Amino acid sequence: MFNPGKSWWKLLGVAILVYVITAGLLFEVPDLPVLRQSIRNIYFHVGMWFAMIFIMFLGVVFSIRYLATNNAAEDIRALAAVRTGIVFGILGLITGMLWARFTWGSFWVNDPKLNGAVVGLLAYLAYIVLRLSVEERDKRARLAAVYNVFAFVLYFLFIMILPRAASSSIHPGLDGNPALATGDLAPEMRIVFFPAMVGWMILAYWIFRLLSRAGHLEGKIAEHIENNYE
């Protein structure tokens, strides 16, 4: 049953995203060369990546907690976080490709940061494959937990460290994050951009919670079936 007292953060997230989508499409934005109206995508593309990194970090926390406690619930939460992160990672790639089409003239360019984002996402898809390839539950959970920590470090390396070391990326943010820099984002955009970051992260957390609950139910059903066949 829906309880407004316990679900205030969900209502807040919905309200923020309604505002972000409406304001993002209708509010005035600077008429910058090349970017033009496509600059509105910053509310969506950047928000997707923020949400993905936020939820993937939570997944690492759950994996570390599983390694420390061997609590199966932590493994279920870690899996739910990774699944949610992959969804937002794919959405980030799609919105980025659309933005690239209107600013660089192509859906994809050979860029260290773009290539790194794909490699990092593939590393997380390998996490799912790893789980599917190991049948024994405890062994699967432990291997997945160790790999999840590795995947997060690898992803950070590919999207943050290596592009800066290459010094050849045309993607904004090579020397920092222009969206968060004080002088790089127009004041009229800040009132939409910062709520967008919060709204997308709340949505990611909401989806994570739903997947986590579904995972717990699947675990109980699997355990019930195993007990009946013993």
KESEKOL-851290 format. One record per residue: residue in one letter; x negated, y, z negated of N, C-alpha, C in turn. Coordinates in Angstrom, 2 decimals, m for minus. Each point is the difference from the previous one (the first is absolute). Layout:
! KESEKOL-851290
<'A'; <X; Y; Z>; <X; Y; Z>; <X; Y; Z>>
...
This chain:
! KESEKOL-851290
<'M'; <m0.84; m1.20; 0.00>; <0.84; 1.20; 0.00>; <m0.88; 1.25; 0.00>>
<'F'; <0.41; 0.99; 0.79>; <m0.79; 1.23; 0.10>; <0.15; 0.82; m1.27>>
<'N'; <m1.13; 0.33; m0.61>; <m0.03; 0.78; m1.23>; <m0.76; 1.30; 0.25>>
<'P'; <0.72; 1.13; 0.11>; <m0.67; 1.28; 0.29>; <m1.07; 0.35; m1.03>>
<'G'; <0.20; m0.42; m1.25>; <m0.97; 0.32; m1.03>; <m1.35; m0.64; 0.25>>
<'K'; <0.02; m1.25; 0.49>; <m1.23; m0.72; 0.27>; <m0.51; 0.21; 1.42>>
<'S'; <0.84; 0.51; 0.86>; <m0.36; 0.13; 1.41>; <m0.19; 1.45; 0.42>>
<'W'; <m0.28; 0.86; m0.97>; <m0.16; 1.42; 0.32>; <m1.11; 0.23; 1.01>>
<'W'; <m1.06; m0.80; m0.09>; <m1.13; 0.19; 0.91>; <0.37; m0.39; 1.44>>
<'K'; <0.94; m0.96; 0.13>; <0.47; m0.36; 1.34>; <0.82; 1.14; 0.60>>
<'L'; <0.88; 0.57; m0.82>; <0.79; 1.14; 0.47>; <m0.91; 1.16; 0.35>>
<'L'; <m1.03; 0.21; m0.81>; <m0.96; 1.07; 0.28>; <m0.71; m0.26; 1.33>>
<'G'; <m0.41; m1.25; 0.21>; <m0.69; m0.34; 1.24>; <0.88; 0.22; 1.22>>
<'V'; <1.25; m0.40; m0.09>; <0.93; 0.20; 1.12>; <0.19; 1.49; 0.27>>
<'A'; <0.19; 0.77; m1.07>; <0.20; 1.45; 0.16>; <m1.23; 0.66; 0.64>>
<'I'; <m1.18; m0.41; m0.45>; <m1.23; 0.57; 0.56>; <m0.14; m0.32; 1.47>>
<'L'; <0.26; m1.26; 0.37>; <m0.17; m0.39; 1.39>; <1.05; 0.62; 0.91>>
<'V'; <1.22; 0.17; m0.50>; <1.01; 0.72; 0.79>; <m0.47; 1.42; 0.26>>
<'Y'; <m0.53; 0.64; m1.04>; <m0.53; 1.35; 0.16>; <m1.18; 0.02; 0.98>>
<'V'; <m0.92; m0.96; m0.15>; <m1.19; m0.03; 0.85>; <0.36; m0.21; 1.46>>
<'I'; <0.89; m0.94; 0.27>; <0.37; m0.28; 1.39>; <0.73; 1.21; 0.60>>
<'T'; <0.91; 0.58; m0.77>; <0.75; 1.17; 0.50>; <m0.93; 1.19; 0.21>>
<'A'; <m0.78; 0.32; m1.04>; <m0.91; 1.14; 0.09>; <m1.10; m0.25; 1.01>>
<'G'; <m0.47; m1.23; 0.06>; <m1.08; m0.33; 0.93>; <0.39; 0.19; 1.44>>
<'L'; <1.27; m0.21; 0.30>; <0.47; 0.15; 1.37>; <0.51; 1.40; 0.32>>
<'L'; <0.44; 0.74; m1.02>; <0.68; 1.27; 0.26>; <m0.76; 1.24; m0.46>>
<'F'; <m0.81; m0.11; m1.05>; <m0.69; 1.19; m0.51>; <m1.05; 0.48; 1.00>>
<'E'; <m0.35; 1.27; m0.12>; <m1.02; 0.58; 0.87>; <m1.38; m0.59; m0.30>>
<'V'; <m0.79; m0.19; 1.06>; <m1.39; m0.45; m0.14>; <m0.88; 0.90; 0.85>>
<'P'; <m1.29; 0.11; m0.33>; <m0.90; 0.84; 0.82>; <m0.09; m0.52; 1.43>>
<'D'; <m0.05; 0.92; 0.94>; <m0.12; m0.37; 1.41>; <m1.49; m0.05; 0.36>>
<'L'; <m0.63; m1.13; m0.34>; <m1.44; m0.14; 0.21>; <m0.29; m0.57; 1.39>>
<'P'; <m1.14; 0.36; 0.58>; <m0.37; m0.56; 1.29>; <m0.09; m1.52; m0.07>>
<'V'; <0.38; m0.65; 1.08>; <m0.04; m1.44; 0.16>; <1.06; m0.70; m0.87>>
<'L'; <0.00; 0.27; m1.30>; <0.94; m0.69; m0.89>; <1.44; 0.39; 0.27>>
<'R'; <0.25; 1.31; 0.10>; <1.35; 0.51; 0.23>; <0.98; m0.62; m1.01>>
<'Q'; <1.15; m0.49; 0.48>; <1.03; m0.54; m0.89>; <m0.36; m1.39; m0.55>>
<'S'; <m1.01; m0.63; 0.59>; <m0.38; m1.32; m0.49>; <m0.61; 0.07; m1.39>>
<'I'; <m0.35; 1.21; m0.45>; <m0.56; 0.15; m1.35>; <0.98; m0.47; m1.08>>
<'R'; <1.29; m0.04; 0.35>; <1.00; m0.49; m0.96>; <m0.25; m1.45; m0.41>>
<'N'; <m0.72; m0.71; 0.81>; <m0.29; m1.41; m0.30>; <m0.86; m0.16; m1.24>>
<'I'; <m0.64; 1.06; m0.44>; <m0.83; m0.08; m1.20>; <0.82; m0.41; m1.21>>
<'Y'; <1.28; 0.36; m0.03>; <0.87; m0.37; m1.12>; <0.28; m1.50; m0.03>>
<'F'; <m0.13; m0.64; 1.15>; <0.33; m1.42; 0.11>; <m1.27; m0.86; 0.07>>
<'H'; <m0.87; 0.31; 0.92>; <m1.21; m0.80; 0.20>; <m0.89; m0.03; m1.24>>
<'V'; <m0.32; 1.16; m0.53>; <m0.87; 0.05; m1.18>; <0.70; m0.62; m1.20>>
<'G'; <1.30; 0.25; m0.11>; <0.76; m0.58; m1.11>; <m0.01; m1.51; 0.01>>
<'M'; <0.07; m0.60; 1.20>; <m0.04; m1.45; 0.11>; <m1.32; m0.55; m0.55>>
<'W'; <m1.10; 0.65; 0.34>; <m1.32; m0.46; m0.46>; <m0.16; 0.20; m1.50>>
<'F'; <0.48; 1.11; m0.52>; <m0.06; 0.22; m1.44>; <0.77; m1.10; m0.73>>
<'A'; <1.20; m0.31; 0.50>; <0.81; m1.04; m0.62>; <m0.68; m1.35; 0.08>>
<'M'; <m0.62; m0.29; 1.14>; <m0.67; m1.28; 0.17>; <m1.17; m0.14; m0.97>>
<'I'; <m0.85; 1.02; m0.08>; <m1.15; m0.06; m0.89>; <0.44; m0.11; m1.45>>
<'F'; <1.05; 0.75; m0.36>; <0.53; m0.05; m1.36>; <0.46; m1.40; m0.37>>
<'I'; <0.76; m0.62; 0.88>; <0.57; m1.30; m0.33>; <m1.05; m1.10; 0.11>>
<'M'; <m0.96; 0.14; 0.92>; <m1.09; m0.97; 0.08>; <m0.87; 0.06; m1.26>>
<'F'; <m0.20; 1.19; m0.54>; <m0.76; 0.14; m1.23>; <0.73; m0.71; m1.15>>
<'L'; <1.32; 0.15; m0.05>; <0.76; m0.73; m1.01>; <m0.20; m1.51; 0.17>>
<'G'; <m0.05; m0.44; 1.25>; <m0.23; m1.42; 0.26>; <m1.32; m0.48; m0.56>>
<'V'; <m1.04; 0.83; 0.12>; <m1.30; m0.34; m0.56>; <0.09; m0.11; m1.52>>
<'V'; <0.72; 0.92; m0.62>; <0.17; m0.04; m1.45>; <0.67; m1.31; m0.42>>
<'F'; <1.04; m0.40; 0.73>; <0.70; m1.24; m0.33>; <m0.91; m1.22; 0.21>>
<'S'; <m0.82; 0.04; 1.05>; <m0.91; m1.11; 0.25>; <m1.04; m0.12; m1.12>>
<'I'; <m0.53; 1.11; m0.44>; <m0.97; m0.01; m1.10>; <0.67; m0.51; m1.27>>
<'R'; <1.23; 0.42; m0.22>; <0.72; m0.47; m1.19>; <0.26; m1.50; 0.08>>
<'Y'; <0.25; m0.52; 1.21>; <0.19; m1.44; 0.14>; <m1.29; m0.74; m0.34>>
<'L'; <m1.13; 0.49; 0.51>; <m1.28; m0.64; m0.28>; <m0.31; 0.00; m1.49>>
<'A'; <0.50; 1.01; m0.71>; <m0.26; 0.11; m1.43>; <0.96; m0.83; m0.84>>
<'T'; <1.22; m0.23; 0.51>; <1.03; m0.65; m0.82>; <0.53; m1.31; 0.55>>
<'N'; <m0.21; m0.25; 1.31>; <0.58; m1.17; 0.67>; <1.53; 0.01; m0.07>>
<'N'; <0.58; 1.18; m0.10>; <1.45; 0.15; m0.04>; <0.54; 0.01; 1.43>>
<'A'; <0.81; m0.99; 0.34>; <0.51; m0.11; 1.37>; <0.79; 1.22; 0.43>>
<'A'; <0.62; 0.68; m0.95>; <0.79; 1.19; 0.33>; <m0.87; 1.09; 0.62>>
<'E'; <m1.25; 0.08; m0.46>; <m0.92; 1.01; 0.55>; <m0.34; m0.32; 1.45>>
<'D'; <m0.14; m1.27; 0.31>; <m0.28; m0.41; 1.38>; <1.17; 0.34; 0.91>>
<'I'; <1.22; m0.20; m0.50>; <1.20; 0.32; 0.78>; <0.05; 1.50; 0.27>>
<'R'; <m0.33; 0.80; m1.01>; <m0.01; 1.46; 0.17>; <m1.07; 0.43; 1.00>>
<'A'; <m1.16; m0.63; m0.08>; <m1.08; 0.34; 0.94>; <0.42; m0.29; 1.43>>
<'L'; <0.63; m1.15; 0.22>; <0.48; m0.35; 1.34>; <1.04; 0.99; 0.48>>
<'A'; <0.92; 0.38; m0.85>; <1.03; 0.97; 0.36>; <m0.62; 1.34; 0.37>>
<'A'; <m1.03; 0.40; m0.74>; <m0.67; 1.27; 0.28>; <m0.69; m0.04; 1.36>>
<'V'; <m0.66; m1.11; 0.30>; <m0.69; m0.12; 1.28>; <1.00; 0.00; 1.16>>
<'R'; <1.09; m0.72; m0.16>; <1.02; m0.01; 1.06>; <0.54; 1.40; 0.24>>
<'T'; <0.27; 0.72; m1.06>; <0.49; 1.37; 0.13>; <m1.04; 0.88; 0.66>>
<'G'; <m1.25; m0.15; m0.41>; <m1.07; 0.80; 0.57>; <m0.18; m0.25; 1.49>>
<'I'; <0.14; m1.25; 0.41>; <m0.13; m0.32; 1.42>; <1.09; 0.69; 0.81>>
<'V'; <1.22; 0.02; m0.54>; <1.11; 0.68; 0.69>; <m0.33; 1.48; 0.21>>
<'F'; <m0.47; 0.65; m1.06>; <m0.32; 1.42; 0.12>; <m1.24; 0.23; 0.85>>
<'G'; <m0.93; m0.97; m0.02>; <m1.16; 0.12; 0.87>; <0.38; m0.06; 1.47>>
<'I'; <0.93; m0.90; 0.33>; <0.48; m0.10; 1.39>; <0.74; 1.27; 0.40>>
<'L'; <0.84; 0.53; m0.92>; <0.70; 1.26; 0.28>; <m1.00; 1.15; 0.18>>
<'G'; <m1.08; m0.02; m0.79>; <m1.03; 1.01; 0.15>; <m0.68; m0.07; 1.35>>
<'L'; <m0.25; m1.22; 0.47>; <m0.61; m0.16; 1.32>; <0.94; 0.47; 1.10>>
<'I'; <1.28; m0.34; m0.12>; <0.97; 0.39; 1.03>; <0.15; 1.52; 0.08>>
<'T'; <0.16; 0.64; m1.16>; <0.13; 1.47; 0.00>; <m1.30; 0.65; 0.48>>
<'G'; <m1.13; m0.62; m0.33>; <m1.27; 0.53; 0.47>; <m0.15; m0.12; 1.50>>
<'M'; <0.45; m1.11; 0.56>; <m0.08; m0.20; 1.45>; <0.88; 1.01; 0.74>>
<'L'; <1.18; 0.25; m0.55>; <0.89; 0.98; 0.63>; <m0.63; 1.39; m0.05>>
<'W'; <m0.60; 0.33; m1.13>; <m0.67; 1.30; m0.14>; <m1.17; 0.11; 0.97>>
<'A'; <m0.77; m1.08; 0.12>; <m1.15; m0.01; 0.92>; <0.45; 0.20; 1.44>>
<'R'; <1.13; m0.57; 0.34>; <0.50; 0.12; 1.39>; <0.25; 1.45; 0.37>>
<'F'; <0.51; 0.80; m0.96>; <0.34; 1.39; 0.31>; <m1.16; 0.96; m0.24>>
<'T'; <m1.03; m0.43; m0.71>; <m1.13; 0.91; m0.26>; <m1.26; m0.39; 0.76>>
<'W'; <m0.23; m1.30; 0.14>; <m1.20; m0.46; 0.71>; <0.31; m0.57; 1.37>>
<'G'; <1.28; m0.12; 0.33>; <0.38; m0.49; 1.32>; <0.03; m1.50; 0.15>>
<'S'; <m0.22; m0.74; m1.09>; <0.00; m1.45; 0.07>; <0.47; m0.56; m1.35>>
<'F'; <0.64; m1.14; 0.05>; <0.47; m0.61; m1.23>; <m1.16; m0.47; m0.89>>
<'W'; <m1.14; m0.28; 0.64>; <m1.15; m0.49; m0.76>; <m1.29; 0.50; 0.64>>
<'V'; <m0.95; 0.37; m0.83>; <m1.32; 0.39; 0.47>; <m1.03; m0.79; m0.79>>
<'N'; <m1.19; m0.14; 0.57>; <m1.06; m0.75; m0.66>; <m0.64; 0.87; m1.08>>
<'D'; <0.60; m0.03; m1.18>; <m0.41; 0.87; m1.09>; <m0.31; m0.86; m1.24>>
<'P'; <m1.09; 0.30; m0.73>; <m0.37; m0.82; m1.15>; <1.08; m0.11; m1.06>>
<'K'; <0.71; 1.10; m0.25>; <1.02; m0.03; m1.04>; <1.22; m0.80; 0.43>>
<'L'; <0.40; 0.15; 1.25>; <1.15; m0.75; 0.50>; <m0.32; m1.49; 0.06>>
<'N'; <m1.18; m0.31; 0.52>; <m0.39; m1.41; 0.07>; <m0.14; m0.60; m1.40>>
<'G'; <m0.54; 0.80; m0.92>; <m0.15; m0.47; m1.38>; <1.33; m0.28; m0.66>>
<'A'; <1.00; 0.83; 0.31>; <1.33; m0.20; m0.57>; <0.60; m1.33; 0.46>>
<'V'; <m0.22; m0.33; 1.27>; <0.51; m1.27; 0.52>; <m0.73; m1.19; m0.62>>
<'V'; <m1.32; 0.10; m0.08>; <m0.79; m1.09; m0.59>; <0.41; m0.21; m1.46>>
<'G'; <0.17; 1.10; m0.72>; <0.41; m0.11; m1.39>; <1.36; m0.64; m0.15>>
<'L'; <0.92; 0.35; 0.90>; <1.34; m0.60; m0.05>; <m0.06; m1.49; 0.34>>
<'L'; <m0.87; m0.36; 0.94>; <m0.17; m1.41; 0.34>; <m0.54; m0.79; m1.19>>
<'A'; <m0.85; 0.66; m0.79>; <m0.53; m0.65; m1.20>; <1.13; m0.33; m0.97>>
<'Y'; <0.99; 0.86; m0.07>; <1.15; m0.27; m0.87>; <0.91; m1.07; 0.60>>
<'L'; <0.10; m0.02; 1.32>; <0.78; m1.08; 0.62>; <m0.67; m1.35; m0.26>>
<'A'; <m1.34; 0.02; m0.06>; <m0.73; m1.23; m0.33>; <0.31; m0.47; m1.41>>
<'Y'; <0.32; 0.95; m0.88>; <0.42; m0.35; m1.37>; <1.26; m0.87; 0.04>>
<'I'; <0.94; 0.37; 0.85>; <1.24; m0.79; 0.14>; <m0.33; m1.38; 0.56>>
<'V'; <m0.88; m0.03; 1.01>; <m0.38; m1.29; 0.60>; <m0.68; m0.88; m1.03>>
<'L'; <m0.87; 0.59; m0.82>; <m0.68; m0.76; m1.05>; <1.01; m0.65; m0.95>>
<'R'; <1.00; 0.73; m0.39>; <1.01; m0.54; m0.92>; <0.75; m1.16; 0.65>>
<'L'; <0.26; 0.13; 1.29>; <0.75; m1.06; 0.69>; <m0.84; m1.25; 0.23>>
<'S'; <m1.32; 0.14; m0.05>; <m0.87; m1.13; 0.31>; <m0.38; m0.83; m1.23>>
<'V'; <0.34; 0.47; m1.20>; <m0.33; m0.73; m1.23>; <1.30; m0.43; m0.68>>
<'E'; <0.17; m1.30; m0.19>; <1.24; m0.52; m0.56>; <0.03; 0.03; m1.53>>
<'E'; <m1.11; m0.29; m0.65>; <m0.03; m0.07; m1.46>; <0.19; 1.40; m0.58>>
<'R'; <1.01; 0.16; m0.84>; <0.46; 1.31; m0.43>; <m1.06; 0.81; m0.74>>
<'D'; <m0.62; m0.58; m1.00>; <m0.98; 0.74; m0.80>; <m1.24; 0.38; 0.82>>
<'K'; <m0.45; m0.95; 0.80>; <m1.16; 0.27; 0.86>; <0.31; 1.10; 1.00>>
<'R'; <1.21; m0.05; 0.58>; <0.42; 1.02; 0.95>; <0.04; 1.37; m0.65>>
<'A'; <0.56; 0.07; m1.19>; <0.11; 1.28; m0.69>; <m1.36; 0.58; m0.34>>
<'R'; <m0.92; m0.86; m0.44>; <m1.32; 0.49; m0.39>; <m0.80; 0.46; 1.22>>
<'L'; <0.02; m0.78; 1.06>; <m0.70; 0.40; 1.22>; <0.58; 1.29; 0.57>>
<'A'; <1.32; 0.09; m0.02>; <0.67; 1.19; 0.52>; <m0.34; 1.24; m0.82>>
<'A'; <m0.10; m0.17; m1.32>; <m0.32; 1.13; m0.86>; <m1.39; 0.53; 0.27>>
<'V'; <m0.96; m0.91; 0.13>; <m1.37; 0.42; 0.30>; <m0.07; 0.67; 1.36>>
<'Y'; <0.67; m0.60; 0.98>; <m0.02; 0.56; 1.35>; <0.69; 1.36; 0.06>>
<'N'; <1.06; 0.18; m0.78>; <0.73; 1.27; 0.01>; <m0.89; 1.15; m0.47>>
<'V'; <m0.80; m0.26; m1.02>; <m0.95; 1.03; m0.46>; <m1.00; 0.30; 1.11>>
<'F'; <m0.51; m1.04; 0.64>; <m0.95; 0.16; 1.10>; <0.63; 0.78; 1.15>>
<'A'; <1.25; m0.33; 0.35>; <0.67; 0.65; 1.12>; <0.19; 1.50; m0.24>>
<'F'; <0.32; 0.37; m1.23>; <0.19; 1.42; m0.31>; <m1.31; 0.76; 0.15>>
<'V'; <m1.09; m0.57; m0.51>; <m1.31; 0.64; 0.14>; <m0.38; 0.09; 1.47>>
<'L'; <0.25; m1.06; 0.75>; <m0.31; m0.02; 1.43>; <0.80; 1.05; 0.75>>
<'Y'; <1.28; 0.12; m0.34>; <0.85; 0.98; 0.68>; <m0.48; 1.42; m0.27>>
<'F'; <m0.33; 0.28; m1.26>; <m0.52; 1.32; m0.35>; <m1.29; 0.27; 0.76>>
<'L'; <m0.83; m1.02; 0.14>; <m1.26; 0.15; 0.73>; <0.26; 0.36; 1.46>>
<'F'; <0.96; m0.67; 0.62>; <0.26; 0.20; 1.42>; <0.69; 1.32; 0.32>>
<'I'; <0.82; 0.51; m0.91>; <0.73; 1.24; 0.34>; <m0.62; 1.26; m0.61>>
<'M'; <m0.88; m0.16; m1.00>; <m0.56; 1.16; m0.67>; <m1.52; 0.13; 0.16>>
<'I'; <m0.73; m1.08; m0.21>; <m1.45; 0.06; m0.04>; <m0.62; m0.06; 1.40>>
<'L'; <0.32; m1.05; 0.75>; <m0.62; m0.19; 1.31>; <0.30; 1.12; 0.99>>
<'P'; <1.24; 0.53; 0.09>; <0.23; 1.12; 0.92>; <m0.85; 1.23; m0.33>>
<'R'; <m0.23; 0.27; m1.28>; <m0.85; 1.12; m0.39>; <m1.46; m0.28; 0.35>>
<'A'; <m0.41; m1.24; m0.16>; <m1.38; m0.36; 0.34>; <m0.23; 0.08; 1.51>>
<'A'; <1.04; m0.35; 0.78>; <m0.13; 0.05; 1.46>; <m0.05; 1.43; 0.51>>
<'S'; <0.67; 0.92; m0.68>; <0.03; 1.43; 0.37>; <0.48; 0.22; 1.43>>
<'S'; <0.81; m0.92; 0.49>; <0.47; 0.15; 1.39>; <1.52; m0.08; 0.10>>
<'S'; <0.68; m0.03; m1.13>; <1.45; m0.12; 0.01>; <0.64; 1.34; 0.36>>
<'I'; <1.00; m0.04; 0.86>; <0.76; 1.22; 0.33>; <1.25; 0.10; m0.87>>
<'H'; <0.20; m0.99; m0.85>; <1.16; 0.02; m0.90>; <m0.21; 1.07; m1.06>>
<'P'; <1.01; 0.82; m0.29>; <m0.15; 1.01; m1.06>; <m0.33; m0.64; m1.34>>
<'G'; <m0.78; 0.71; m0.79>; <m0.31; m0.48; m1.34>; <m1.36; m0.66; m0.11>>
<'L'; <m0.86; 0.15; 0.99>; <m1.32; m0.62; m0.05>; <m0.82; 0.53; m1.17>>
<'D'; <0.16; 1.28; m0.31>; <m0.75; 0.61; m1.10>; <0.91; 0.32; m1.18>>
<'G'; <1.02; m0.78; m0.18>; <0.96; 0.23; m1.07>; <1.39; m0.28; 0.50>>
<'N'; <1.00; 0.44; m0.71>; <1.38; m0.18; 0.42>; <0.59; 1.37; 0.32>>
<'P'; <0.13; 0.35; 1.29>; <0.48; 1.33; 0.36>; <1.41; 0.28; m0.50>>
<'A'; <0.79; m1.04; m0.16>; <1.37; 0.21; m0.47>; <0.02; 0.46; m1.45>>
<'L'; <m1.01; m0.40; m0.77>; <m0.03; 0.35; m1.41>; <m0.89; 1.20; m0.29>>
<'A'; <m0.77; 0.43; 0.98>; <m0.87; 1.14; m0.20>; <0.82; 1.28; m0.15>>
<'T'; <m0.45; 0.89; m0.85>; <0.78; 1.19; m0.35>; <0.31; 0.87; 1.20>>
<'G'; <m0.99; 0.20; 0.86>; <0.20; 0.96; 1.08>; <0.44; m0.58; 1.32>>
<'D'; <0.15; m1.33; 0.08>; <0.27; m0.63; 1.29>; <1.48; m0.24; 0.27>>
<'L'; <0.81; m0.01; m1.03>; <1.43; m0.27; 0.18>; <0.78; 1.28; m0.25>>
<'A'; <0.83; 0.36; 0.98>; <0.77; 1.23; m0.10>; <0.95; m0.07; m1.20>>
<'P'; <0.21; 1.13; m0.68>; <0.88; 0.01; m1.19>; <1.39; m0.56; 0.27>>
<'E'; <0.56; 0.30; 1.18>; <1.34; m0.49; 0.30>; <0.04; m1.52; 0.20>>
<'M'; <m1.18; m0.59; 0.23>; <m0.07; m1.45; 0.16>; <m0.24; m0.70; m1.33>>
<'R'; <m0.63; 0.68; m0.93>; <m0.31; m0.62; m1.29>; <1.28; m0.37; m0.75>>
<'I'; <1.05; 0.81; 0.15>; <1.24; m0.27; m0.74>; <0.72; m1.24; 0.53>>
<'V'; <m0.46; m0.50; 1.13>; <0.55; m1.26; 0.53>; <m1.03; m1.12; m0.14>>
<'F'; <m1.26; 0.32; 0.24>; <m1.05; m1.03; 0.01>; <m0.16; m0.69; m1.35>>
<'F'; <m0.13; 0.76; m1.07>; <m0.24; m0.61; m1.30>; <1.20; m0.82; m0.50>>
<'P'; <1.25; 0.49; 0.17>; <1.13; m0.88; m0.32>; <0.02; m1.26; 0.86>>
<'A'; <m0.45; 0.13; 1.26>; <m0.02; m1.17; 0.88>; <m0.91; m1.09; m0.56>>
<'M'; <m1.17; 0.40; m0.51>; <m0.92; m0.99; m0.57>; <0.67; m0.74; m1.16>>
<'V'; <0.68; 0.75; m0.86>; <0.68; m0.60; m1.14>; <1.15; m0.89; 0.46>>
<'G'; <0.78; 0.48; 0.94>; <1.17; m0.75; 0.47>; <m0.37; m1.32; 0.63>>
<'W'; <m1.02; m0.02; 0.86>; <m0.39; m1.24; 0.65>; <m0.59; m0.98; m1.00>>
<'M'; <m0.71; 0.50; m1.01>; <m0.55; m0.90; m1.02>; <1.12; m0.61; m0.86>>
<'I'; <1.02; 0.80; m0.29>; <1.14; m0.54; m0.75>; <0.70; m1.08; 0.82>>
<'L'; <0.17; 0.24; 1.29>; <0.62; m1.00; 0.87>; <m0.83; m1.28; 0.02>>
<'A'; <m1.32; 0.15; 0.10>; <m0.88; m1.19; 0.01>; <0.14; m0.78; m1.30>>
<'Y'; <0.05; 0.71; m1.11>; <0.14; m0.66; m1.29>; <1.35; m0.71; m0.11>>
<'W'; <1.03; 0.62; 0.53>; <1.34; m0.59; 0.00>; <0.01; m1.30; 0.80>>
<'I'; <m0.58; 0.03; 1.19>; <m0.06; m1.21; 0.82>; <m0.83; m1.07; m0.69>>
<'F'; <m1.10; 0.42; m0.62>; <m0.82; m0.95; m0.75>; <0.81; m0.68; m1.09>>
<'R'; <0.79; 0.77; m0.73>; <0.80; m0.57; m1.07>; <0.98; m1.04; 0.55>>
<'L'; <0.62; 0.30; 1.13>; <0.96; m0.93; 0.60>; <m0.70; m1.29; 0.44>>
<'L'; <m1.16; 0.14; 0.65>; <m0.74; m1.18; 0.44>; <m0.51; m0.81; m1.19>>
<'S'; <m0.38; 0.70; m1.05>; <m0.47; m0.68; m1.21>; <1.12; m0.83; m0.62>>
<'R'; <1.18; 0.58; m0.10>; <1.13; m0.75; m0.54>; <0.34; m1.20; 0.86>>
<'A'; <m0.04; 0.20; 1.33>; <0.26; m1.11; 0.91>; <m1.04; m1.10; m0.19>>
<'G'; <m1.26; 0.40; m0.21>; <m1.06; m0.97; m0.21>; <0.20; m0.80; m1.28>>
<'H'; <0.45; 0.66; m1.06>; <0.27; m0.68; m1.26>; <1.13; m1.02; 0.17>>
<'L'; <1.04; 0.38; 0.75>; <1.11; m0.92; 0.24>; <m0.45; m1.20; 0.83>>
<'E'; <m0.82; 0.25; 1.01>; <m0.52; m1.10; 0.82>; <m0.83; m0.95; m0.86>>
<'G'; <m0.80; 0.57; m0.91>; <m0.80; m0.84; m0.88>; <0.85; m0.87; m0.90>>
<'K'; <1.06; 0.58; m0.55>; <0.90; m0.77; m0.87>; <0.70; m1.11; 0.77>>
<'I'; <0.41; 0.32; 1.24>; <0.67; m1.01; 0.82>; <m0.96; m1.13; 0.33>>
<'A'; <m1.25; 0.36; 0.36>; <m0.99; m1.02; 0.33>; <m0.31; m0.88; m1.21>>
<'E'; <m0.10; 0.65; m1.18>; <m0.28; m0.76; m1.22>; <1.16; m0.93; m0.35>>
<'H'; <1.23; 0.47; 0.21>; <1.18; m0.82; m0.26>; <0.02; m1.22; 0.93>>
<'I'; <m0.34; 0.22; 1.26>; <0.00; m1.11; 0.96>; <m1.07; m1.02; m0.37>>
<'E'; <m1.19; 0.50; m0.39>; <m1.08; m0.90; m0.38>; <0.37; m0.85; m1.21>>
<'N'; <0.64; 0.65; m0.98>; <0.38; m0.72; m1.22>; <1.05; m1.07; 0.28>>
<'N'; <0.88; 0.26; 0.95>; <1.05; m0.96; 0.33>; <m0.54; m1.21; 0.75>>
<'Y'; <m1.14; 0.21; 0.71>; <m0.57; m1.10; 0.75>; <m1.03; m0.78; m0.80>>
<'E'; <m0.34; 0.46; m1.19>; <m0.98; m0.72; m0.81>; <0.64; m1.22; m0.66>>
